Amino acid sequence: MEGNRKGKTLIQLFLSTLYISAFTFGGGFVIITFMKRKFVDELHWIEEEEMLDLAALAQSSPGAIAVNAAILVGWRVAGFAGMVTAVIGTILPPMLILTVISFFYQVFAANRYVALVLRGMQAGVAAVILDVVWNLGGKVAKERSVFLCIIMAAAFVATAVFRVNVILIILAAAAAGIVRTLLKQKNIHR
């Protein structure tokens, strides 16, 4: 019975990641939103706070955010088999679509209607990314932590105004979090 339930979970995980990947345009930040809606809100496999942590880990790891998130979500849901299943479900649609596009690239690149469709999709993608920022930023603000709000604002200013490399921002935020945790632990032990 346990194997049957795990098999159903793996099938649902594969179909979910396949669907999310096939209909998500705009990169990793967009796919994180859809994963949150599917795995947190709909299936209740992951808690919202944990999904936020997984998104942060996926973003701060080398490689594509979508694949990194699939690895983490798959592992969390069903261990190694879940990780493999989620990754296959995530990479299959873009791999197939890009294979077809690469064969017909010259036709796609020169087509005026395709260019117009892509331009329209850019606006939609920008709206979805704004939704991700709003939801994740709202989650941080709801914690009512001055420290976290300062880190979030500083990261935003560093990227938007000063064009600081995202890797440096992630490392600085991680270092600030570590220092804060160590200081809290030191105060507890006094």
SVG drawing of the C-alpha trace seen along z (x, -y; Angstrom):
<svg xmlns="http://www.w3.org/2000/svg" viewBox="-6 -54 36 56">
<polyline fill="none" stroke="black" stroke-width="0.4" points="0.0,0.0 2.8,-2.4 4.5,-1.8 1.2,-2.5 0.8,-5.8 4.4,-6.8 3.8,-5.8 0.7,-8.1 2.7,-10.9 5.5,-10.5 3.0,-10.6 1.3,-13.7 4.7,-15.3 5.8,-14.6 2.5,-15.8 2.5,-18.9 6.1,-19.9 5.5,-19.0 2.4,-21.2 4.1,-24.1 7.2,-24.0 5.2,-23.7 3.0,-26.7 5.5,-29.0 7.2,-31.7 9.6,-34.2 12.2,-32.3 12.7,-30.8 11.0,-33.5 7.7,-32.8 8.0,-29.1 8.5,-29.6 5.1,-31.3 3.4,-28.4 5.2,-25.9 4.0,-27.7 0.4,-27.7 0.6,-24.0 2.6,-22.5 1.7,-24.9 -1.8,-26.1 -3.4,-23.3 -1.6,-20.0 -0.5,-21.1 2.7,-19.1 4.9,-22.0 4.4,-24.8 4.5,-28.4 7.5,-29.3 9.4,-26.2 8.6,-27.1 10.1,-30.5 13.2,-28.9 13.4,-26.5 13.0,-29.4 15.9,-31.2 18.0,-28.1 17.1,-27.6 18.0,-31.2 21.3,-31.2 22.5,-27.9 24.3,-27.7 22.2,-26.7 18.6,-27.4 16.3,-28.4 13.5,-26.2 15.6,-23.1 17.1,-24.0 13.6,-24.5 12.4,-21.2 15.3,-19.4 14.5,-20.8 10.7,-20.4 11.1,-16.9 13.5,-15.9 11.2,-17.3 8.1,-15.6 9.5,-12.1 13.2,-11.9 15.6,-10.9 12.9,-9.4 10.9,-12.7 13.9,-14.8 14.6,-12.8 10.9,-12.9 10.5,-16.6 13.6,-17.4 12.5,-15.3 9.1,-16.9 10.7,-20.4 13.3,-20.0 11.2,-18.0 8.9,-20.8 11.7,-23.4 14.0,-20.7 11.3,-19.7 10.2,-23.2 13.7,-24.5 14.6,-21.5 11.7,-22.3 12.5,-26.1 16.1,-25.4 15.1,-23.5 12.9,-26.4 14.8,-29.3 15.1,-31.3 11.4,-31.1 10.5,-32.1 13.0,-35.0 11.8,-36.6 8.1,-36.2 6.5,-39.5 3.6,-37.9 5.8,-35.8 7.7,-39.0 4.4,-40.6 3.4,-37.6 6.7,-37.6 6.4,-41.3 2.9,-40.7 4.3,-37.8 7.0,-40.1 4.3,-42.3 2.6,-39.2 5.9,-37.9 6.6,-41.3 3.3,-41.1 3.9,-37.6 7.4,-38.6 5.9,-41.6 3.4,-39.2 6.3,-37.1 8.0,-40.1 4.8,-41.3 4.1,-38.0 7.6,-37.2 8.2,-40.8 4.9,-40.8 5.8,-37.6 9.0,-39.2 7.1,-42.4 4.5,-40.4 7.2,-39.0 7.6,-42.6 11.3,-42.2 13.2,-45.5 16.3,-43.5 14.7,-41.5 13.0,-44.7 16.4,-46.5 18.0,-43.5 15.2,-43.4 15.4,-47.2 19.2,-47.2 19.1,-44.3 16.6,-46.1 18.6,-49.4 21.8,-47.5 20.4,-45.8 18.1,-48.5 20.3,-51.6 23.8,-50.4 23.6,-47.3 25.4,-45.1 25.9,-41.5 23.1,-39.3 25.6,-36.8 27.2,-39.4 23.9,-40.5 22.9,-36.9 26.3,-36.3 26.0,-39.6 22.4,-38.7 23.5,-35.2 26.4,-36.7 24.1,-39.2 21.8,-36.3 24.6,-34.2 26.0,-37.1 22.5,-37.9 21.9,-34.3 25.3,-34.0 24.7,-37.2 21.3,-35.9 22.8,-32.6 25.6,-34.4 23.0,-36.6 20.9,-33.5 23.9,-31.7 24.8,-34.7"/>
</svg>
